[in-house]
């Protein structure tokens, strides 16, 4: 994937100066009505905005009152600082758990162009696609118009299209190559009763082989203190299964899960996971896996 990303960034870099010159011409009419900004002032404004965005600070203070945000692949436009902030926050913290990585910035008088990488996981509905938990890494570009120290326009290119392509991509079914990484999974247990055969449902996962909607069934009832020491089976919507064991402390609701073997794609699955409580009735599983 990194090879493809590199090619995409290289392609963006070749056209960046040409596109910057184009938007500079388009922006000149509006810029004439504002105080002129030098290339250095423009760059400083955009860099300060980017630092605030990446640092979790009040980046919306760099927006003009009539700022307009557009994104290719998404209809309409967003106007005003409050609406722009709401849309940007939703993209980075609701639809995805992600942050942009700035890789290049070119600035002119009142215009700037940036190359960035969007890196994170798909955690909420986006473009009609329900949360998949898939990790994404999408190169994209943003073009800015700046006047009087404020950003008046942001035009975002190739981000929506790249995100949709990656979250809709079918999981690899190849069994020839081993896969490994760190599993991040959440499960919702509103239907768990504590009795033998009780189950929880996976609500997010960054491993395609254990997708959202998988059911975790516990073989034995809870211990007297509300903990667990039992075997479990994960049944996926694809018909695959994974076998494991959970050891959960009742008072703290923390513990460990060991997964070993299964059927289908999960035949050689192995994981050592840490269990932690989230907002009731949900839990997280995190740790290394391989298969």
C-alpha positions as CSV (number, residue, x, y, z in Angstrom):
1,X,0.0,0.0,0.0
2,X,2.8,2.4,0.9
3,X,4.2,2.1,-2.7
4,X,0.8,3.2,-4.1
5,X,0.7,6.0,-1.6
6,X,4.1,7.2,-2.6
7,X,3.1,7.3,-6.3
8,X,0.0,9.2,-5.4
9,X,1.9,11.8,-3.4
10,X,4.5,12.1,-6.3
11,X,1.7,12.7,-8.7
12,X,0.2,15.4,-6.5
13,X,3.6,17.0,-6.1
14,X,4.0,17.4,-9.9
15,X,0.8,19.2,-10.3
16,X,0.8,21.3,-7.1
17,X,2.5,24.4,-8.5
18,X,0.4,24.4,-11.6
19,X,-2.8,24.1,-9.6
20,X,-1.6,26.7,-7.2
21,X,-1.1,29.2,-10.0
22,X,-4.6,28.4,-11.3
23,X,-6.3,29.0,-8.0
24,X,-4.2,32.1,-7.5
25,X,-5.8,33.6,-10.6
26,X,-9.3,32.6,-9.4
27,X,-8.7,34.1,-6.0
28,X,-7.3,37.4,-7.2
29,X,-10.7,39.1,-7.6
30,X,-11.6,38.4,-4.0
31,X,-8.2,39.2,-2.8
32,X,-8.3,42.7,-4.3
33,X,-11.1,43.5,-2.0
34,X,-9.0,42.5,1.1
35,X,-5.6,43.7,2.4
36,X,-2.9,42.0,0.3
37,X,-0.9,39.2,1.9
38,X,2.6,38.3,1.0
39,X,3.6,34.7,0.4
40,X,5.4,34.6,3.7
41,X,2.3,35.9,5.6
42,X,0.1,33.4,3.7
43,X,2.4,30.5,4.6
44,X,2.5,31.6,8.3
45,X,-1.3,31.7,8.5
46,X,-1.8,28.3,7.0
47,X,1.0,26.8,9.1
48,X,-0.5,28.2,12.3
49,X,-3.9,26.8,11.3
50,X,-2.4,23.4,10.6
51,X,-0.6,23.4,13.9
52,X,-3.8,24.2,15.8
53,X,-5.7,21.5,13.9
54,X,-3.1,18.8,14.5
55,X,-2.6,20.0,18.1
56,X,-6.2,19.9,19.0
57,X,-6.5,23.6,19.6
58,X,-9.1,26.2,18.4
59,X,-8.2,26.0,14.7
60,X,-11.5,27.6,13.7
61,X,-10.1,31.0,14.9
62,X,-8.2,31.1,11.6
63,X,-11.4,31.0,9.5
64,X,-12.9,34.1,8.1
65,X,-16.5,34.8,8.9
66,X,-17.6,33.8,5.4
67,X,-15.2,30.9,5.0
68,X,-16.4,28.3,2.4
69,X,-15.3,24.6,2.5
70,X,-15.8,22.3,-0.5
71,X,-14.7,18.7,-1.0
72,X,-14.6,16.8,-4.3
73,X,-16.8,13.7,-4.2
74,X,-19.2,15.4,-1.7
75,X,-22.1,17.6,-2.8
76,X,-22.6,21.2,-1.8
77,X,-20.5,23.5,0.3
78,X,-20.1,24.4,3.9
79,X,-20.2,28.1,4.9
80,X,-19.1,29.8,8.1
81,X,-16.6,28.9,10.9
82,X,-19.0,27.0,13.1
83,X,-20.3,24.8,10.3
84,X,-16.8,24.2,9.0
85,X,-15.5,23.2,12.4
86,X,-18.4,20.8,12.9
87,X,-17.8,19.1,9.6
88,X,-14.0,18.8,10.1
89,X,-14.5,17.5,13.7
90,X,-17.1,15.0,12.5
91,X,-14.7,13.7,9.8
92,X,-11.8,13.3,12.2
93,X,-13.5,12.1,15.4
94,X,-16.9,10.6,14.5
95,X,-16.8,9.2,11.0
96,X,-13.2,8.3,11.5
97,X,-10.7,8.3,14.4
98,X,-7.9,10.0,12.5
99,X,-5.6,12.9,12.0
100,X,-4.0,14.5,9.0
101,X,-0.3,14.5,8.5
102,X,1.1,17.4,6.5
103,X,3.7,16.4,4.0
104,X,4.2,19.5,1.9
105,X,3.1,23.1,1.7
106,X,3.5,25.7,-1.0
107,X,2.4,29.3,-0.5
108,X,1.8,32.3,-2.8
109,X,0.3,35.7,-2.3
110,X,-3.0,35.0,-0.6
111,X,-3.1,31.3,-1.8
112,X,-1.6,28.1,-0.6
113,X,-1.6,24.4,-1.4
114,X,-0.9,21.5,0.9
115,X,-0.3,17.7,0.4
116,X,-1.5,15.7,3.4
117,X,-2.1,12.1,4.5
118,X,-5.3,11.1,6.3
119,X,-4.4,8.2,8.7
120,X,-6.9,6.5,11.0
121,X,-9.7,4.0,11.3
122,X,-13.3,4.1,10.0
123,X,-15.5,4.4,13.2
124,X,-18.8,5.9,11.9
125,X,-21.0,6.1,8.9
126,X,-19.4,7.8,6.0
127,X,-20.8,8.2,2.5
128,X,-23.5,5.7,3.3
129,X,-21.1,3.1,4.5
130,X,-21.5,2.0,8.1
131,X,-18.5,1.8,10.4
132,X,-16.1,-1.0,9.3
133,X,-13.2,-0.5,11.7
134,X,-10.9,-0.6,8.7
135,X,-7.6,1.3,8.9
136,X,-7.2,4.0,6.2
137,X,-4.3,5.9,4.7
138,X,-5.3,8.3,2.0
139,X,-3.2,11.0,0.3
140,X,-5.1,14.2,-0.5
141,X,-4.6,17.9,-1.2
142,X,-6.1,21.1,0.2
143,X,-6.1,24.5,-1.5
144,X,-6.5,27.6,0.6
145,X,-7.4,31.2,-0.1
146,X,-6.2,33.6,2.6
147,X,-6.9,37.3,3.3
148,X,-6.2,39.6,6.3
149,X,-4.7,36.7,8.2
150,X,-7.8,34.5,7.8
151,X,-8.6,31.5,5.6
152,X,-11.5,32.4,3.3
153,X,-11.8,29.1,1.4
154,X,-10.7,25.5,1.6
155,X,-11.0,23.2,-1.3
156,X,-10.3,19.5,-0.5
157,X,-9.4,17.2,-3.3
158,X,-9.3,13.3,-3.5
159,X,-10.0,12.7,0.2
160,X,-13.7,11.5,0.0
161,X,-13.0,9.4,-3.1
162,X,-10.0,7.8,-1.5
163,X,-11.8,7.1,1.8
164,X,-14.7,5.5,0.1
165,X,-12.4,3.3,-2.0
166,X,-10.6,2.0,1.0
167,X,-13.5,1.4,3.3
168,X,-15.4,-0.4,0.5
169,X,-12.4,-2.6,-0.5
170,X,-13.1,-6.3,0.0
171,X,-11.0,-8.1,2.6
172,X,-8.2,-10.2,1.3
173,X,-9.0,-13.9,1.2
174,X,-5.4,-15.0,0.5
175,X,-4.3,-17.7,2.9
176,X,-0.8,-18.0,1.6
177,X,0.7,-15.0,3.5
178,X,0.8,-14.6,7.2
179,X,-0.7,-11.4,8.7
180,X,0.0,-9.8,12.0
181,X,-0.6,-6.5,13.8
182,X,-2.4,-5.1,16.8
183,X,-6.1,-5.9,17.2
184,X,-8.4,-3.1,18.3
185,X,-11.9,-4.5,18.9
186,X,-14.9,-3.3,20.9
187,X,-17.9,-5.4,21.9
188,X,-21.4,-4.5,23.1
189,X,-22.9,-6.8,25.8
190,X,-26.4,-5.5,26.4
191,X,-27.8,-9.0,25.7
192,X,-25.2,-10.7,27.9
193,X,-26.9,-12.4,30.9
194,X,-24.0,-14.0,32.6
195,X,-25.3,-17.4,32.0
196,X,-23.7,-20.2,29.9
197,X,-24.2,-19.4,26.2
198,X,-24.5,-15.7,26.7
199,X,-23.1,-13.5,24.0
200,X,-21.7,-10.1,23.1
201,X,-21.6,-8.5,19.6
202,X,-18.5,-6.9,18.0
203,X,-19.2,-3.2,17.2
204,X,-15.8,-2.2,15.8
205,X,-12.8,-4.1,14.6
206,X,-9.7,-3.2,12.6
207,X,-9.2,-6.8,11.5
208,X,-11.3,-7.8,8.5
209,X,-11.4,-11.5,9.5
210,X,-13.4,-10.5,12.6
211,X,-15.8,-8.0,11.2
212,X,-18.5,-5.9,12.9
213,X,-21.5,-8.1,13.7
214,X,-19.4,-11.0,14.8
215,X,-20.8,-12.7,17.9
216,X,-18.7,-13.8,20.9
217,X,-20.3,-16.7,22.8
218,X,-19.2,-17.7,26.3
219,X,-19.3,-21.4,27.2
220,X,-19.8,-21.1,31.0
221,X,-21.6,-18.8,33.4
222,X,-20.0,-15.9,35.3
223,X,-18.1,-16.6,38.5
224,X,-19.6,-15.6,41.8
225,X,-18.0,-12.1,41.8
226,X,-19.2,-11.3,38.3
227,X,-16.0,-12.3,36.5
228,X,-15.3,-14.9,33.9
229,X,-13.0,-17.9,33.5
230,X,-14.4,-19.7,30.5
231,X,-13.8,-20.8,26.9
232,X,-15.4,-18.7,24.1
233,X,-16.1,-18.9,20.4
234,X,-16.2,-16.0,18.0
235,X,-18.7,-16.6,15.1
236,X,-18.3,-14.2,12.2
237,X,-21.0,-13.2,9.6
238,X,-18.7,-15.0,7.0
239,X,-19.2,-18.3,8.8
240,X,-15.7,-18.5,10.2
241,X,-15.0,-19.2,13.9
242,X,-12.2,-18.4,16.3
243,X,-11.6,-20.3,19.6
244,X,-10.3,-18.7,22.8
245,X,-10.4,-18.3,26.6
246,X,-11.2,-15.3,28.8
247,X,-10.0,-14.6,32.3
248,X,-11.9,-11.6,33.7
249,X,-11.7,-10.1,37.2
250,X,-15.2,-9.4,38.6
251,X,-14.6,-6.3,40.7
252,X,-12.5,-4.5,38.1
253,X,-14.0,-6.0,34.9
254,X,-10.4,-6.2,33.5
255,X,-8.6,-9.2,32.3
256,X,-7.2,-11.1,29.3
257,X,-8.4,-13.1,26.3
258,X,-6.3,-15.7,24.5
259,X,-7.4,-16.7,21.0
260,X,-5.9,-19.8,19.4
261,X,-7.1,-21.5,16.2
262,X,-10.5,-21.7,14.5
263,X,-12.0,-22.4,11.1
264,X,-11.9,-20.7,7.7
265,X,-9.9,-17.5,7.6
266,X,-9.4,-17.9,11.4
267,X,-7.9,-21.4,11.2
268,X,-4.5,-20.2,12.3
269,X,-5.6,-17.1,14.3
270,X,-3.7,-16.4,17.5
271,X,-4.0,-13.3,19.8
272,X,-3.1,-12.2,23.3
273,X,-5.5,-9.4,24.3
274,X,-6.2,-7.1,27.2
275,X,-9.8,-6.6,28.2
276,X,-10.9,-3.2,29.5
277,X,-14.4,-1.8,30.4
278,X,-15.7,1.1,28.3
279,X,-19.0,2.9,28.9
280,X,-21.5,0.2,29.9
281,X,-22.3,-2.3,28.4
282,X,-19.2,-2.2,26.2
283,X,-15.6,-3.5,26.4
284,X,-12.4,-3.2,24.4
285,X,-10.0,-6.0,23.4
286,X,-6.5,-4.8,22.4
287,X,-3.3,-6.7,21.7
288,X,-1.1,-8.5,19.1
289,X,-2.5,-11.0,16.7
290,X,-1.3,-13.1,13.8
291,X,-2.7,-15.6,11.3
